[in-house]
Amino acid sequence: MTDPWTSTFPVDEVRTQPRAYRHQDVEILVALVDGEPRAVDGLCLHRQASLAGGVCQDGVITCPSHWWRYDLRDGALQGSPGVHLRVYPTRVVDGIIEVQLPPATPARSLREILLAHARGEDVDA
């Protein structure tokens, strides 16, 4: 079994500004909020714009594309109760922020894709 923890950035590299970390086809935003490491999905729920480079103040990141605001502590979209970015567990090991990411989804074989297409399923190769 593989270790579910992935090393991202040294704590000092995210102390003043969150950074985007790419894991397979997922963008994660890694930050330090109130001295604690945080990690959330790195794409805005509005139009999937990257949150990297957005203004971060008091633990809230503002999407640089459309101004949606998210609390990095719990991923909550400001002003929209119940709407959240996915939040990932974090820890610091030897000064490096580690994020617990889900295991990779295995790619479907061509046979599986063709069978799904024949059944009329949405095929997302």
Backbone atoms as SQL, in Angstrom:
CREATE TABLE atoms (id INTEGER PRIMARY KEY, chain TEXT, resi INTEGER, resn TEXT, atom TEXT, x REAL, y REAL, z REAL);
INSERT INTO atoms VALUES
  (1, 'A', 1, 'MET', 'N', 0.847, -1.181, 0.000),
  (2, 'A', 1, 'MET', 'CA', 0.000, 0.000, 0.000),
  (3, 'A', 1, 'MET', 'C', 0.892, 1.244, 0.000),
  (4, 'A', 2, 'THR', 'N', 0.517, 2.230, -0.795),
  (5, 'A', 2, 'THR', 'CA', 1.314, 3.443, -0.877),
  (6, 'A', 2, 'THR', 'C', 0.933, 4.408, 0.231),
  (7, 'A', 3, 'ASP', 'N', 1.877, 5.284, 0.565),
  (8, 'A', 3, 'ASP', 'CA', 1.653, 6.298, 1.590),
  (9, 'A', 3, 'ASP', 'C', 0.658, 7.329, 1.054),
  (10, 'A', 4, 'PRO', 'N', -0.449, 7.582, 1.770),
  (11, 'A', 4, 'PRO', 'CA', -1.443, 8.533, 1.262),
  (12, 'A', 4, 'PRO', 'C', -1.021, 9.993, 1.428),
  (13, 'A', 5, 'TRP', 'N', 0.105, 10.247, 2.100),
  (14, 'A', 5, 'TRP', 'CA', 0.574, 11.609, 2.320),
  (15, 'A', 5, 'TRP', 'C', 1.523, 12.016, 1.209),
  (16, 'A', 6, 'THR', 'N', 1.300, 13.216, 0.653),
  (17, 'A', 6, 'THR', 'CA', 2.123, 13.748, -0.432),
  (18, 'A', 6, 'THR', 'C', 2.802, 15.024, 0.050),
  (19, 'A', 7, 'SER', 'N', 4.118, 15.092, -0.100),
  (20, 'A', 7, 'SER', 'CA', 4.862, 16.295, 0.252),
  (21, 'A', 7, 'SER', 'C', 4.570, 17.373, -0.781),
  (22, 'A', 8, 'THR', 'N', 4.330, 18.614, -0.298),
  (23, 'A', 8, 'THR', 'CA', 4.034, 19.703, -1.233),
  (24, 'A', 8, 'THR', 'C', 5.118, 20.779, -1.141),
  (25, 'A', 9, 'PHE', 'N', 4.974, 21.734, -0.222),
  (26, 'A', 9, 'PHE', 'CA', 5.883, 22.875, -0.140),
  (27, 'A', 9, 'PHE', 'C', 6.436, 23.032, 1.271),
  (28, 'A', 10, 'PRO', 'N', 7.634, 23.612, 1.370),
  (29, 'A', 10, 'PRO', 'CA', 8.106, 24.007, 2.704),
  (30, 'A', 10, 'PRO', 'C', 7.151, 25.063, 3.280),
  (31, 'A', 11, 'VAL', 'N', 6.970, 25.032, 4.576),
  (32, 'A', 11, 'VAL', 'CA', 6.064, 25.968, 5.248),
  (33, 'A', 11, 'VAL', 'C', 6.391, 27.413, 4.863),
  (34, 'A', 12, 'ASP', 'N', 7.666, 27.762, 4.806),
  (35, 'A', 12, 'ASP', 'CA', 8.064, 29.143, 4.499),
  (36, 'A', 12, 'ASP', 'C', 7.608, 29.607, 3.117),
  (37, 'A', 13, 'GLU', 'N', 7.411, 28.676, 2.175),
  (38, 'A', 13, 'GLU', 'CA', 7.004, 29.051, 0.825),
  (39, 'A', 13, 'GLU', 'C', 5.519, 29.419, 0.719),
  (40, 'A', 14, 'VAL', 'N', 4.734, 29.082, 1.719),
  (41, 'A', 14, 'VAL', 'CA', 3.297, 29.419, 1.675),
  (42, 'A', 14, 'VAL', 'C', 2.893, 30.320, 2.843),
  (43, 'A', 15, 'ARG', 'N', 3.881, 30.806, 3.564),
  (44, 'A', 15, 'ARG', 'CA', 3.591, 31.629, 4.750),
  (45, 'A', 15, 'ARG', 'C', 2.823, 32.899, 4.387),
  (46, 'A', 16, 'THR', 'N', 3.144, 33.530, 3.262),
  (47, 'A', 16, 'THR', 'CA', 2.494, 34.794, 2.898),
  (48, 'A', 16, 'THR', 'C', 1.488, 34.659, 1.757),
  (49, 'A', 17, 'GLN', 'N', 1.603, 33.612, 0.945),
  (50, 'A', 17, 'GLN', 'CA', 0.698, 33.450, -0.195),
  (51, 'A', 17, 'GLN', 'C', 0.487, 31.960, -0.479),
  (52, 'A', 18, 'PRO', 'N', -0.777, 31.512, -0.632),
  (53, 'A', 18, 'PRO', 'CA', -1.026, 30.117, -0.997),
  (54, 'A', 18, 'PRO', 'C', -0.397, 29.783, -2.349),
  (55, 'A', 19, 'ARG', 'N', -0.094, 28.506, -2.535),
  (56, 'A', 19, 'ARG', 'CA', 0.483, 28.041, -3.799),
  (57, 'A', 19, 'ARG', 'C', -0.303, 26.850, -4.316),
  (58, 'A', 20, 'ALA', 'N', -0.342, 26.753, -5.633),
  (59, 'A', 20, 'ALA', 'CA', -1.025, 25.629, -6.284),
  (60, 'A', 20, 'ALA', 'C', -0.076, 24.442, -6.381),
  (61, 'A', 21, 'TYR', 'N', -0.601, 23.272, -6.079),
  (62, 'A', 21, 'TYR', 'CA', 0.145, 22.023, -6.212),
  (63, 'A', 21, 'TYR', 'C', -0.665, 21.107, -7.112),
  (64, 'A', 22, 'ARG', 'N', -0.037, 20.565, -8.127),
  (65, 'A', 22, 'ARG', 'CA', -0.734, 19.689, -9.069),
  (66, 'A', 22, 'ARG', 'C', -0.504, 18.238, -8.675),
  (67, 'A', 23, 'HIS', 'N', -1.596, 17.487, -8.520),
  (68, 'A', 23, 'HIS', 'CA', -1.530, 16.063, -8.204),
  (69, 'A', 23, 'HIS', 'C', -2.367, 15.332, -9.247),
  (70, 'A', 24, 'GLN', 'N', -1.680, 14.644, -10.159),
  (71, 'A', 24, 'GLN', 'CA', -2.332, 13.995, -11.298),
  (72, 'A', 24, 'GLN', 'C', -3.153, 15.037, -12.050),
  (73, 'A', 25, 'ASP', 'N', -4.450, 14.932, -12.089),
  (74, 'A', 25, 'ASP', 'CA', -5.243, 15.928, -12.820),
  (75, 'A', 25, 'ASP', 'C', -6.008, 16.847, -11.875),
  (76, 'A', 26, 'VAL', 'N', -5.561, 16.933, -10.618),
  (77, 'A', 26, 'VAL', 'CA', -6.233, 17.752, -9.618),
  (78, 'A', 26, 'VAL', 'C', -5.302, 18.870, -9.165),
  (79, 'A', 27, 'GLU', 'N', -5.832, 20.097, -9.082),
  (80, 'A', 27, 'GLU', 'CA', -5.062, 21.211, -8.543),
  (81, 'A', 27, 'GLU', 'C', -5.480, 21.441, -7.100),
  (82, 'A', 28, 'ILE', 'N', -4.497, 21.476, -6.213),
  (83, 'A', 28, 'ILE', 'CA', -4.718, 21.680, -4.788),
  (84, 'A', 28, 'ILE', 'C', -4.099, 23.027, -4.414),
  (85, 'A', 29, 'LEU', 'N', -4.802, 23.788, -3.597),
  (86, 'A', 29, 'LEU', 'CA', -4.251, 25.046, -3.098),
  (87, 'A', 29, 'LEU', 'C', -3.750, 24.789, -1.682),
  (88, 'A', 30, 'VAL', 'N', -2.462, 25.039, -1.456),
  (89, 'A', 30, 'VAL', 'CA', -1.825, 24.791, -0.163),
  (90, 'A', 30, 'VAL', 'C', -1.513, 26.141, 0.468),
  (91, 'A', 31, 'ALA', 'N', -1.877, 26.285, 1.755),
  (92, 'A', 31, 'ALA', 'CA', -1.724, 27.569, 2.438),
  (93, 'A', 31, 'ALA', 'C', -1.381, 27.355, 3.902),
  (94, 'A', 32, 'LEU', 'N', -0.989, 28.451, 4.522),
  (95, 'A', 32, 'LEU', 'CA', -0.801, 28.484, 5.964),
  (96, 'A', 32, 'LEU', 'C', -1.780, 29.528, 6.491),
  (97, 'A', 33, 'VAL', 'N', -2.707, 29.097, 7.367),
  (98, 'A', 33, 'VAL', 'CA', -3.731, 29.995, 7.906),
  (99, 'A', 33, 'VAL', 'C', -3.666, 29.916, 9.427),
  (100, 'A', 34, 'ASP', 'N', -3.474, 31.042, 10.055),
  (101, 'A', 34, 'ASP', 'CA', -3.358, 31.086, 11.511),
  (102, 'A', 34, 'ASP', 'C', -2.282, 30.124, 12.009),
  (103, 'A', 35, 'GLY', 'N', -1.212, 29.984, 11.221),
  (104, 'A', 35, 'GLY', 'CA', -0.102, 29.118, 11.582),
  (105, 'A', 35, 'GLY', 'C', -0.327, 27.644, 11.303),
  (106, 'A', 36, 'GLU', 'N', -1.490, 27.280, 10.779),
  (107, 'A', 36, 'GLU', 'CA', -1.827, 25.883, 10.500),
  (108, 'A', 36, 'GLU', 'C', -1.843, 25.624, 8.993),
  (109, 'A', 37, 'PRO', 'N', -1.322, 24.466, 8.559),
  (110, 'A', 37, 'PRO', 'CA', -1.364, 24.155, 7.130),
  (111, 'A', 37, 'PRO', 'C', -2.793, 23.825, 6.697),
  (112, 'A', 38, 'ARG', 'N', -3.145, 24.267, 5.507),
  (113, 'A', 38, 'ARG', 'CA', -4.474, 24.021, 4.935),
  (114, 'A', 38, 'ARG', 'C', -4.310, 23.624, 3.478),
  (115, 'A', 39, 'ALA', 'N', -5.234, 22.795, 2.988),
  (116, 'A', 39, 'ALA', 'CA', -5.247, 22.415, 1.576),
  (117, 'A', 39, 'ALA', 'C', -6.696, 22.234, 1.136),
  (118, 'A', 40, 'VAL', 'N', -7.032, 22.876, 0.024),
  (119, 'A', 40, 'VAL', 'CA', -8.381, 22.791, -0.550),
  (120, 'A', 40, 'VAL', 'C', -8.237, 22.596, -2.055),
  (121, 'A', 41, 'ASP', 'N', -9.348, 22.209, -2.710),
  (122, 'A', 41, 'ASP', 'CA', -9.327, 22.173, -4.169),
  (123, 'A', 41, 'ASP', 'C', -8.898, 23.538, -4.671),
  (124, 'A', 42, 'GLY', 'N', -8.068, 23.567, -5.684),
  (125, 'A', 42, 'GLY', 'CA', -7.483, 24.809, -6.154),
  (126, 'A', 42, 'GLY', 'C', -8.223, 25.502, -7.274),
  (127, 'A', 43, 'LEU', 'N', -9.415, 25.005, -7.624),
  (128, 'A', 43, 'LEU', 'CA', -10.181, 25.622, -8.700),
  (129, 'A', 43, 'LEU', 'C', -11.488, 26.177, -8.159),
  (130, 'A', 44, 'CYS', 'N', -11.813, 27.384, -8.580),
  (131, 'A', 44, 'CYS', 'CA', -13.050, 28.045, -8.167),
  (132, 'A', 44, 'CYS', 'C', -14.254, 27.248, -8.672),
  (133, 'A', 45, 'LEU', 'N', -15.268, 27.158, -7.849),
  (134, 'A', 45, 'LEU', 'CA', -16.480, 26.423, -8.218),
  (135, 'A', 45, 'LEU', 'C', -17.289, 27.140, -9.300),
  (136, 'A', 46, 'HIS', 'N', -17.025, 28.409, -9.516),
  (137, 'A', 46, 'HIS', 'CA', -17.779, 29.194, -10.485),
  (138, 'A', 46, 'HIS', 'C', -17.490, 28.755, -11.913),
  (139, 'A', 47, 'ARG', 'N', -16.236, 28.925, -12.328),
  (140, 'A', 47, 'ARG', 'CA', -15.875, 28.571, -13.706),
  (141, 'A', 47, 'ARG', 'C', -14.550, 27.818, -13.771),
  (142, 'A', 48, 'GLN', 'N', -14.209, 27.159, -12.694),
  (143, 'A', 48, 'GLN', 'CA', -12.997, 26.339, -12.617),
  (144, 'A', 48, 'GLN', 'C', -11.711, 27.133, -12.857),
  (145, 'A', 49, 'ALA', 'N', -11.713, 28.417, -12.542),
  (146, 'A', 49, 'ALA', 'CA', -10.494, 29.228, -12.629),
  (147, 'A', 49, 'ALA', 'C', -9.580, 28.872, -11.464),
  (148, 'A', 50, 'SER', 'N', -8.287, 28.913, -11.694),
  (149, 'A', 50, 'SER', 'CA', -7.332, 28.624, -10.636),
  (150, 'A', 50, 'SER', 'C', -7.403, 29.707, -9.561),
  (151, 'A', 51, 'LEU', 'N', -7.378, 29.273, -8.309),
  (152, 'A', 51, 'LEU', 'CA', -7.372, 30.219, -7.185),
  (153, 'A', 51, 'LEU', 'C', -5.962, 30.728, -6.885),
  (154, 'A', 52, 'ALA', 'N', -4.959, 30.073, -7.478),
  (155, 'A', 52, 'ALA', 'CA', -3.579, 30.504, -7.265),
  (156, 'A', 52, 'ALA', 'C', -3.428, 31.933, -7.776),
  (157, 'A', 53, 'GLY', 'N', -2.763, 32.749, -7.009),
  (158, 'A', 53, 'GLY', 'CA', -2.584, 34.137, -7.399),
  (159, 'A', 53, 'GLY', 'C', -3.685, 35.050, -6.903),
  (160, 'A', 54, 'GLY', 'N', -4.718, 34.455, -6.302),
  (161, 'A', 54, 'GLY', 'CA', -5.782, 35.274, -5.735),
  (162, 'A', 54, 'GLY', 'C', -5.306, 35.957, -4.468),
  (163, 'A', 55, 'VAL', 'N', -5.979, 37.018, -4.095),
  (164, 'A', 55, 'VAL', 'CA', -5.630, 37.735, -2.879),
  (165, 'A', 55, 'VAL', 'C', -6.098, 36.911, -1.678),
  (166, 'A', 56, 'CYS', 'N', -5.186, 36.693, -0.735),
  (167, 'A', 56, 'CYS', 'CA', -5.511, 35.942, 0.472),
  (168, 'A', 56, 'CYS', 'C', -5.353, 36.859, 1.672),
  (169, 'A', 57, 'GLN', 'N', -6.452, 37.006, 2.429),
  (170, 'A', 57, 'GLN', 'CA', -6.420, 37.868, 3.604),
  (171, 'A', 57, 'GLN', 'C', -7.249, 37.231, 4.706),
  (172, 'A', 58, 'ASP', 'N', -6.665, 37.124, 5.876),
  (173, 'A', 58, 'ASP', 'CA', -7.340, 36.552, 7.045),
  (174, 'A', 58, 'ASP', 'C', -7.905, 35.159, 6.761),
  (175, 'A', 59, 'GLY', 'N', -7.158, 34.365, 5.998),
  (176, 'A', 59, 'GLY', 'CA', -7.572, 32.993, 5.725),
  (177, 'A', 59, 'GLY', 'C', -8.628, 32.843, 4.648),
  (178, 'A', 60, 'VAL', 'N', -8.937, 33.926, 3.939),
  (179, 'A', 60, 'VAL', 'CA', -9.941, 33.880, 2.871),
  (180, 'A', 60, 'VAL', 'C', -9.249, 34.221, 1.556),
  (181, 'A', 61, 'ILE', 'N', -9.413, 33.347, 0.565),
  (182, 'A', 61, 'ILE', 'CA', -8.837, 33.566, -0.760),
  (183, 'A', 61, 'ILE', 'C', -9.926, 34.086, -1.691),
  (184, 'A', 62, 'THR', 'N', -9.577, 35.088, -2.483),
  (185, 'A', 62, 'THR', 'CA', -10.498, 35.646, -3.472),
  (186, 'A', 62, 'THR', 'C', -10.061, 35.172, -4.848),
  (187, 'A', 63, 'CYS', 'N', -10.976, 34.566, -5.591),
  (188, 'A', 63, 'CYS', 'CA', -10.683, 34.089, -6.938),
  (189, 'A', 63, 'CYS', 'C', -10.252, 35.276, -7.796),
  (190, 'A', 64, 'PRO', 'N', -9.099, 35.172, -8.452),
  (191, 'A', 64, 'PRO', 'CA', -8.635, 36.291, -9.263),
  (192, 'A', 64, 'PRO', 'C', -9.447, 36.503, -10.535),
  (193, 'A', 65, 'SER', 'N', -10.290, 35.551, -10.906),
  (194, 'A', 65, 'SER', 'CA', -11.062, 35.681, -12.142),
  (195, 'A', 65, 'SER', 'C', -12.433, 36.309, -11.954),
  (196, 'A', 66, 'HIS', 'N', -13.149, 35.876, -10.910),
  (197, 'A', 66, 'HIS', 'CA', -14.536, 36.337, -10.762),
  (198, 'A', 66, 'HIS', 'C', -14.897, 36.771, -9.347),
  (199, 'A', 67, 'TRP', 'N', -13.906, 36.882, -8.474),
  (200, 'A', 67, 'TRP', 'CA', -14.060, 37.457, -7.139),
  (201, 'A', 67, 'TRP', 'C', -14.825, 36.609, -6.139),
  (202, 'A', 68, 'TRP', 'N', -15.069, 35.329, -6.416),
  (203, 'A', 68, 'TRP', 'CA', -15.684, 34.484, -5.399),
  (204, 'A', 68, 'TRP', 'C', -14.665, 34.315, -4.280),
  (205, 'A', 69, 'ARG', 'N', -15.150, 34.214, -3.028),
  (206, 'A', 69, 'ARG', 'CA', -14.273, 34.155, -1.866),
  (207, 'A', 69, 'ARG', 'C', -14.508, 32.862, -1.089),
  (208, 'A', 70, 'TYR', 'N', -13.403, 32.213, -0.701),
  (209, 'A', 70, 'TYR', 'CA', -13.465, 30.945, 0.029),
  (210, 'A', 70, 'TYR', 'C', -12.637, 31.018, 1.296),
  (211, 'A', 71, 'ASP', 'N', -13.168, 30.485, 2.378),
  (212, 'A', 71, 'ASP', 'CA', -12.416, 30.371, 3.628),
  (213, 'A', 71, 'ASP', 'C', -11.527, 29.129, 3.513),
  (214, 'A', 72, 'LEU', 'N', -10.226, 29.317, 3.642),
  (215, 'A', 72, 'LEU', 'CA', -9.293, 28.203, 3.495),
  (216, 'A', 72, 'LEU', 'C', -9.315, 27.249, 4.685),
  (217, 'A', 73, 'ARG', 'N', -9.947, 27.638, 5.781),
  (218, 'A', 73, 'ARG', 'CA', -10.028, 26.751, 6.939),
  (219, 'A', 73, 'ARG', 'C', -11.003, 25.598, 6.695),
  (220, 'A', 74, 'ASP', 'N', -12.104, 25.877, 6.004),
  (221, 'A', 74, 'ASP', 'CA', -13.110, 24.829, 5.784),
  (222, 'A', 74, 'ASP', 'C', -13.607, 24.752, 4.335),
  (223, 'A', 75, 'GLY', 'N', -13.038, 25.586, 3.454),
  (224, 'A', 75, 'GLY', 'CA', -13.420, 25.563, 2.044),
  (225, 'A', 75, 'GLY', 'C', -14.733, 26.254, 1.726),
  (226, 'A', 76, 'ALA', 'N', -15.369, 26.889, 2.734),
  (227, 'A', 76, 'ALA', 'CA', -16.707, 27.460, 2.556),
  (228, 'A', 76, 'ALA', 'C', -16.682, 28.661, 1.599),
  (229, 'A', 77, 'LEU', 'N', -17.624, 28.654, 0.664),
  (230, 'A', 77, 'LEU', 'CA', -17.841, 29.800, -0.212),
  (231, 'A', 77, 'LEU', 'C', -18.569, 30.857, 0.596),
  (232, 'A', 78, 'GLN', 'N', -17.983, 32.043, 0.691),
  (233, 'A', 78, 'GLN', 'CA', -18.550, 33.120, 1.488),
  (234, 'A', 78, 'GLN', 'C', -19.905, 33.551, 0.919),
  (235, 'A', 79, 'GLY', 'N', -20.901, 33.637, 1.786),
  (236, 'A', 79, 'GLY', 'CA', -22.238, 34.067, 1.383),
  (237, 'A', 79, 'GLY', 'C', -23.109, 32.975, 0.796),
  (238, 'A', 80, 'SER', 'N', -22.625, 31.736, 0.764),
  (239, 'A', 80, 'SER', 'CA', -23.402, 30.618, 0.219),
  (240, 'A', 80, 'SER', 'C', -23.315, 29.423, 1.163),
  (241, 'A', 81, 'PRO', 'N', -24.154, 29.394, 2.191),
  (242, 'A', 81, 'PRO', 'CA', -24.096, 28.295, 3.156),
  (243, 'A', 81, 'PRO', 'C', -24.213, 26.922, 2.474),
  (244, 'A', 82, 'GLY', 'N', -23.372, 26.016, 2.922),
  (245, 'A', 82, 'GLY', 'CA', -23.429, 24.650, 2.409),
  (246, 'A', 82, 'GLY', 'C', -22.624, 24.411, 1.141),
  (247, 'A', 83, 'VAL', 'N', -22.014, 25.437, 0.570),
  (248, 'A', 83, 'VAL', 'CA', -21.207, 25.283, -0.641),
  (249, 'A', 83, 'VAL', 'C', -19.739, 25.362, -0.236),
  (250, 'A', 84, 'HIS', 'N', -18.982, 24.296, -0.544),
  (251, 'A', 84, 'HIS', 'CA', -17.600, 24.205, -0.094),
  (252, 'A', 84, 'HIS', 'C', -16.690, 23.644, -1.184),
  (253, 'A', 85, 'LEU', 'N', -15.446, 24.089, -1.146),
  (254, 'A', 85, 'LEU', 'CA', -14.386, 23.401, -1.860),
  (255, 'A', 85, 'LEU', 'C', -14.045, 22.150, -1.052),
  (256, 'A', 86, 'ARG', 'N', -13.522, 21.151, -1.709),
  (257, 'A', 86, 'ARG', 'CA', -13.061, 19.966, -0.987),
  (258, 'A', 86, 'ARG', 'C', -11.849, 20.342, -0.152),
  (259, 'A', 87, 'VAL', 'N', -11.819, 19.864, 1.092),
  (260, 'A', 87, 'VAL', 'CA', -10.723, 20.131, 2.020),
  (261, 'A', 87, 'VAL', 'C', -9.951, 18.829, 2.226),
  (262, 'A', 88, 'TYR', 'N', -8.627, 18.943, 2.248),
  (263, 'A', 88, 'TYR', 'CA', -7.762, 17.775, 2.423),
  (264, 'A', 88, 'TYR', 'C', -7.024, 17.859, 3.753),
  (265, 'A', 89, 'PRO', 'N', -6.876, 16.730, 4.454),
  (266, 'A', 89, 'PRO', 'CA', -6.089, 16.731, 5.697),
  (267, 'A', 89, 'PRO', 'C', -4.635, 17.112, 5.407),
  (268, 'A', 90, 'THR', 'N', -4.036, 17.840, 6.345),
  (269, 'A', 90, 'THR', 'CA', -2.648, 18.275, 6.195),
  (270, 'A', 90, 'THR', 'C', -1.869, 18.003, 7.476),
  (271, 'A', 91, 'ARG', 'N', -0.556, 18.019, 7.324),
  (272, 'A', 91, 'ARG', 'CA', 0.348, 17.933, 8.469),
  (273, 'A', 91, 'ARG', 'C', 1.687, 18.506, 8.027),
  (274, 'A', 92, 'VAL', 'N', 2.538, 18.809, 8.995),
  (275, 'A', 92, 'VAL', 'CA', 3.890, 19.293, 8.699),
  (276, 'A', 92, 'VAL', 'C', 4.878, 18.247, 9.191),
  (277, 'A', 93, 'VAL', 'N', 5.766, 17.830, 8.299),
  (278, 'A', 93, 'VAL', 'CA', 6.812, 16.873, 8.638),
  (279, 'A', 93, 'VAL', 'C', 8.145, 17.467, 8.176),
  (280, 'A', 94, 'ASP', 'N', 9.037, 17.691, 9.123),
  (281, 'A', 94, 'ASP', 'CA', 10.361, 18.261, 8.823),
  (282, 'A', 94, 'ASP', 'C', 10.260, 19.557, 8.025),
  (283, 'A', 95, 'GLY', 'N', 9.288, 20.405, 8.368),
  (284, 'A', 95, 'GLY', 'CA', 9.151, 21.700, 7.724),
  (285, 'A', 95, 'GLY', 'C', 8.450, 21.693, 6.376),
  (286, 'A', 96, 'ILE', 'N', 7.977, 20.526, 5.958),
  (287, 'A', 96, 'ILE', 'CA', 7.283, 20.384, 4.667),
  (288, 'A', 96, 'ILE', 'C', 5.808, 20.093, 4.926),
  (289, 'A', 97, 'ILE', 'N', 4.929, 20.809, 4.218),
  (290, 'A', 97, 'ILE', 'CA', 3.495, 20.539, 4.344),
  (291, 'A', 97, 'ILE', 'C', 3.163, 19.309, 3.513),
  (292, 'A', 98, 'GLU', 'N', 2.554, 18.330, 4.179),
  (293, 'A', 98, 'GLU', 'CA', 2.086, 17.127, 3.499),
  (294, 'A', 98, 'GLU', 'C', 0.570, 17.156, 3.459),
  (295, 'A', 99, 'VAL', 'N', 0.023, 16.669, 2.349),
  (296, 'A', 99, 'VAL', 'CA', -1.419, 16.633, 2.142),
  (297, 'A', 99, 'VAL', 'C', -1.835, 15.190, 1.922),
  (298, 'A', 100, 'GLN', 'N', -2.912, 14.785, 2.585),
  (299, 'A', 100, 'GLN', 'CA', -3.431, 13.430, 2.403),
  (300, 'A', 100, 'GLN', 'C', -4.392, 13.459, 1.218),
  (301, 'A', 101, 'LEU', 'N', -3.947, 12.881, 0.116),
  (302, 'A', 101, 'LEU', 'CA', -4.725, 12.892, -1.117),
  (303, 'A', 101, 'LEU', 'C', -5.337, 11.524, -1.377),
  (304, 'A', 102, 'PRO', 'N', -6.485, 11.494, -2.047),
  (305, 'A', 102, 'PRO', 'CA', -7.112, 10.212, -2.341),
  (306, 'A', 102, 'PRO', 'C', -6.269, 9.431, -3.340),
  (307, 'A', 103, 'PRO', 'N', -6.393, 8.104, -3.326),
  (308, 'A', 103, 'PRO', 'CA', -5.636, 7.304, -4.290),
  (309, 'A', 103, 'PRO', 'C', -6.075, 7.643, -5.718),
  (310, 'A', 104, 'ALA', 'N', -5.150, 7.461, -6.630),
  (311, 'A', 104, 'ALA', 'CA', -5.442, 7.738, -8.039),
  (312, 'A', 104, 'ALA', 'C', -6.531, 6.797, -8.544),
  (313, 'A', 105, 'THR', 'N', -7.382, 7.338, -9.372),
  (314, 'A', 105, 'THR', 'CA', -8.402, 6.515, -10.020),
  (315, 'A', 105, 'THR', 'C', -7.751, 5.856, -11.221),
  (316, 'A', 106, 'PRO', 'N', -7.785, 4.523, -11.279),
  (317, 'A', 106, 'PRO', 'CA', -7.137, 3.869, -12.414),
  (318, 'A', 106, 'PRO', 'C', -7.836, 4.241, -13.728),
  (319, 'A', 107, 'ALA', 'N', -7.031, 4.414, -14.759),
  (320, 'A', 107, 'ALA', 'CA', -7.590, 4.727, -16.071),
  (321, 'A', 107, 'ALA', 'C', -8.393, 3.537, -16.581),
  (322, 'A', 108, 'ARG', 'N', -9.510, 3.855, -17.232),
  (323, 'A', 108, 'ARG', 'CA', -10.311, 2.766, -17.792),
  (324, 'A', 108, 'ARG', 'C', -9.656, 2.258, -19.068),
  (325, 'A', 109, 'SER', 'N', -9.796, 0.963, -19.272),
  (326, 'A', 109, 'SER', 'CA', -9.252, 0.360, -20.483),
  (327, 'A', 109, 'SER', 'C', -10.145, 0.739, -21.662),
  (328, 'A', 110, 'LEU', 'N', -9.618, 0.573, -22.864),
  (329, 'A', 110, 'LEU', 'CA', -10.402, 0.850, -24.059),
  (330, 'A', 110, 'LEU', 'C', -11.656, -0.018, -24.073),
  (331, 'A', 111, 'ARG', 'N', -11.535, -1.253, -23.628),
  (332, 'A', 111, 'ARG', 'CA', -12.691, -2.164, -23.573),
  (333, 'A', 111, 'ARG', 'C', -13.777, -1.594, -22.665),
  (334, 'A', 112, 'GLU', 'N', -13.374, -1.114, -21.474),
  (335, 'A', 112, 'GLU', 'CA', -14.345, -0.539, -20.541),
  (336, 'A', 112, 'GLU', 'C', -15.019, 0.706, -21.125),
  (337, 'A', 113, 'ILE', 'N', -14.255, 1.525, -21.813),
  (338, 'A', 113, 'ILE', 'CA', -14.808, 2.731, -22.433),
  (339, 'A', 113, 'ILE', 'C', -15.809, 2.359, -23.521),
  (340, 'A', 114, 'LEU', 'N', -15.458, 1.388, -24.363),
  (341, 'A', 114, 'LEU', 'CA', -16.360, 0.975, -25.446),
  (342, 'A', 114, 'LEU', 'C', -17.640, 0.337, -24.909),
  (343, 'A', 115, 'LEU', 'N', -17.511, -0.475, -23.862),
  (344, 'A', 115, 'LEU', 'CA', -18.703, -1.086, -23.260),
  (345, 'A', 115, 'LEU', 'C', -19.611, -0.028, -22.643),
  (346, 'A', 116, 'ALA', 'N', -19.043, 0.954, -21.964),
  (347, 'A', 116, 'ALA', 'CA', -19.821, 2.024, -21.373),
  (348, 'A', 116, 'ALA', 'C', -20.523, 2.815, -22.473),
  (349, 'A', 117, 'HIS', 'N', -19.820, 3.088, -23.558),
  (350, 'A', 117, 'HIS', 'CA', -20.429, 3.813, -24.683),
  (351, 'A', 117, 'HIS', 'C', -21.595, 3.021, -25.263),
  (352, 'A', 118, 'ALA', 'N', -21.403, 1.704, -25.411),
  (353, 'A', 118, 'ALA', 'CA', -22.464, 0.845, -25.963),
  (354, 'A', 118, 'ALA', 'C', -23.691, 0.825, -25.055),
  (355, 'A', 119, 'ARG', 'N', -23.488, 0.989, -23.734),
  (356, 'A', 119, 'ARG', 'CA', -24.609, 1.025, -22.787),
  (357, 'A', 119, 'ARG', 'C', -25.259, 2.405, -22.740),
  (358, 'A', 120, 'GLY', 'N', -24.690, 3.360, -23.470),
  (359, 'A', 120, 'GLY', 'CA', -25.250, 4.701, -23.497),
  (360, 'A', 120, 'GLY', 'C', -24.821, 5.560, -22.326),
  (361, 'A', 121, 'GLU', 'N', -23.784, 5.134, -21.605),
  (362, 'A', 121, 'GLU', 'CA', -23.287, 5.903, -20.475),
  (363, 'A', 121, 'GLU', 'C', -22.463, 7.071, -20.957),
  (364, 'A', 122, 'ASP', 'N', -22.344, 8.079, -20.119),
  (365, 'A', 122, 'ASP', 'CA', -21.483, 9.204, -20.423),
  (366, 'A', 122, 'ASP', 'C', -20.051, 8.710, -20.376),
  (367, 'A', 123, 'VAL', 'N', -19.365, 8.791, -21.489),
  (368, 'A', 123, 'VAL', 'CA', -18.001, 8.275, -21.586),
  (369, 'A', 123, 'VAL', 'C', -17.035, 9.445, -21.458),
  (370, 'A', 124, 'ASP', 'N', -16.275, 9.419, -20.369),
  (371, 'A', 124, 'ASP', 'CA', -15.288, 10.458, -20.120),
  (372, 'A', 124, 'ASP', 'C', -13.926, 9.812, -20.108),
  (373, 'A', 125, 'ALA', 'N', -13.349, 9.642, -21.290),
  (374, 'A', 125, 'ALA', 'CA', -12.059, 8.980, -21.421),
  (375, 'A', 125, 'ALA', 'C', -11.016, 9.896, -20.897);
